């Protein structure tokens, strides 16, 4: 399971780690869409809306848990890179203890807030009961969701991105089968979709635990490792908490932009919704670079190989930005055909084509600042990642989209292009922070350019 990523070709290590993670991310996205697709085959608009709203809430919670777990990945990676197995087991043990408490508290809190959450999401009356049922069951399954993501973060910290890919594949297959059983055969509607999601996560956790017990990892977790240690917990939270908060704010920003689009009318609302789905797939590559750089960078930093950490950043930027540039150029010629895969309405296709032609350029700049964010996290400076994302959201992305919506009521292209301004500001802040901190010796005396 453990893999040393501090030797050999840096580019090969980047590809070795990022490709399984990319596939895992793809499967997780597919996993999230399965409920919506399958319930649409058997139920009406109310049930579909209930699952759509519920899935959006659960996605936000999941990405925040994943963000918080970034502190564990980096802590384990540094320990493994430095050859300190005792420190690695301490981080793993404290991660288990911390997230057991987080999962139970989060479950209890969210169960008490089901109805307010349904109201805040402006859920249509016809879908309110189904949404409440979906969220209640999913909230009961939060310990399973948390366990899966924590186990995955531990594996990635050990340099293994393949095992989490297999675990999510198991969950994806189980979810599809259980959805057809609970929704199609038993007719349980949104509650059945939630049951399928929760039970498939539980199955994935069981499989991952069996793998851990059977596979020789070199890590022996003992009871004393579960005892909370303030320095270890501080490191996990210092890195993970800013990432979790930034991911939460990003999801809120998407919701606000959706509301802005909804106010323009049904066609524009539908077009923006479709494009967001397309973009979520295309952003898999840039997003995978954040975890790749943080995990590989952490191991190399732990080993004192700061040159390799910055090389990891350099290769990740080239891969993500190159992908973003190619996709952005290609999309200019195939925008309408891509949107037409999701709708046959000509007005929606036209509006979606306008929006994605502008929005797609965000893929280029996002790949750059995601890579920098991973690098900053690896050095325990995730507050910089939080800072540039919040500045981008509050100063550029949301105000820009709103302003373009008001100034250009007959086209979505300027709204799409306004999203790019946020990522461009993030890149500027990241480059400035990198140069300033490097000059101050915050990156182990590293002097190479990214």
Steps between C-alpha positions, in 0.01 A plus 500: 500500500777742596696650212806720525452794264823678591717320242492437126349716228287782640281506189447122520399533866256780417336287233511186717315675781269733307350255249343266761386805697347646183311178437388495865369853465320402180340200670397716795334746261329211321402360839334830589308514173374141516226582751370783284509299178335188640223675689420688180429165335237397755368811677351838412633855520441534876718201586767606251508849650522354852805292409655793309471736796607233749800403288613863485495523880685168540761601242575814698539301822719238331742748344542670837582166665750428222652846548537446875666164431768678297677568828528127562631427150773763534595396854530133405686587180760706684556225755535231233735719296714555808501128587325568832250214534429584862386845396295352214312265733437790740347707220289205384382424854412862575325526163278206594420648841437851368272398218301255711402797716445726197276242333280445805464871578432584136240224473313616812512867397381443145219265605368780720519745207335294224188718470687834514740376231208400275355849546832682442545313170162643382383147431165491312210393723439187292855381563542609863404171665712295260799729556460470877487120477807491272703727729394322820626163375819650352570688823468172691766364264749782564726272712534271194565793265758638741666161548540446124657842443731469801621155393563641151695796643718260700576287194590811297726623776679166476547566128227257385233657280397170336328341801254791548416466130405135555296588809293764321453261207348247742275771643397615151399152383320428828317833485368437149380151590339612826334798331330274248391273787369769734362740239405276207391181673385616844383847394649684798565822307746755647531293819611205287761714327635606839505140624696395193753779554545430871523120475742513206730725705479249786592216263797700374620562857478129583698410187767758581535373857543143373774622264676681784492189721624265228762719339845556648528876549785533745269704723385347827230709667479454877262631764744766614504645146129577535565723801459865392828689478474875483794561258372232259141621511618860459688407182203312355260786572743775402525354151156343461268760651579784253460256210165379635376856544613606155327200341183588686511859380564384142186286512302794641630716214373245247159510668495882482591494131221248441257738670620786278440284192158390626388863510569536127232250407451130441718465188803671650454309827492169314801599289710593805402177676607289201830684458580457870468123451732509199752719680497270804632220276757717325627631834597149608850546358576838665346381828709183505815713492425646844510161671790383284724794587405494869565125541820481292622834628447394861709185461783690333488777760515238775809357332655846473483491119356845438628506141278202419202667665527801272556272198175326591331841499654586164390179328151521647457856372615396153262201492197685637553822303574308180181301542302817575634681195425212263149446636423874490602529135315183395184603685469818292404283203288233670315695770147454366541128415627437855203680658260318264603170663292608800203675337311531172373854569656734241484805725676317783763365261572850369526650848710209626739538209547868586562428867746214456708688240577759764508273807731239347804730524473466877632145452836643387560731796339269758760233423775745591358618832392146599862389457626790709240422767631144526854632534405744776310225684803271483696767688222549755398837354145417399386841624642640176273266303207619712597864447527494121176304460301732728641808326410351163145421611424827678689744277464350154294187443161579661504880442625449145231248411230722652625810316522319166150361554364853544699661217445222244147360548484339155814286503672274752849533350609793723369317809709197410806713434456677835571174681849504347581825680482321833753235401728760341506693828578174684796436269636851559472460879659152486798614293554804723478288817736237356764759408472685831517190719780349296703816544445470876620140498161354590545217250818347638729739318357399164601745229375333183217648301176305457 
